[in-house]
Amino acid sequence: MLESRVPRRRRFLVCEPRHFAVQYAINPWMQPDTRVDVDLAQDQWQSLIRAYRSHGHAVDTVEPVPGLPDMVFAANCAVSVDGRIFGSLFHAPERRPESTHYETWFKASGFDVYRPESVCEGEGDLVPTGRYVLAGTGFRTTREAHREVQEFFGVPVISLTLVDPYFYHLDTALFVLDDDNIAYYPEAFSPGSREVLRRLYPEAVLATREDAMAFGLNSVSDGLHVFIAPGATALADQLALRGYVPVPVDLSELLKAGGGIKCCTQEIRS
């Protein structure tokens, strides 16, 4: 018998890919000067926004800034818990100016923003679960930032080490399904981190490498609906068997920069 699942209305912050391009390489997905169809990227992004709104979610937007082609990846700008905002300090110099523009938006919307002292890439590597903040390290966000996050929010932070450069952020290898469970790709993590996840989430949905490479784990769940890359078919089938409702959204043009659904989506938790 399928479990009865209830969606929870979310508030998302996004940024239109008006200036999207692949001008540098900071992850294995990026090849400099890759030809990008900006119109297609915008159409795909708009389909994601329509999907969110049609499922009852609120969507706020940050104005895109010329010269910041990765600003569309709003998840990396911050992480929020109980209305408190922990900002970002990007590893790549090319992305560091994005932090200021997002901080300006948050402050104009009535939030205070903590500026981290250590390299920290927002929800790219920091995943609130209700009980904990799961925190990735290995390629971008540092362990020092994990300690800052725990001191700031007063929520237990579980450090997880990423070992596969194709899954350079935690949100490419893991996402939260609801307050009690997650989906993840075990081989993206070090052996010790895999064991931690197994102990914390014995009923987790485990993805194949094929679904992980299709960016199936860069998904957003409202507790019932899972907004997911259409190429992650086996993962979508697993989710459906667990009582979730997959909502496929194609962001293949944005994948040229190593981004997907979650990368484009900052959740404001207040």
Buried (B, 14 or more C-beta within 10 A) or exposed (E): EEEEBEBEEBBBBBBBBBBBBBBBBBBEBBEEEEEBEBEBBBEBBEBBBEBBEEBEBEBBEBEBBEEBBBBBBBBBBBBBBEEBBBBBBBBBEBBBEBBEBBBEBBEEEEBEBBEBEBBBBBBBBBBBBEEBBBBBBBBBBBBBBBBBBBEBBEBEBBBBBBBBEBBBBBBBBBBBBBEEBBBBBBBBBBEEBBEBBEEBBEEBBBBBBBBBBBBBBBBBBBBBBBBBBBBBBBBBEBBEEBEBBBBBBBBBBBBBBBBBBBBBBBBBBE
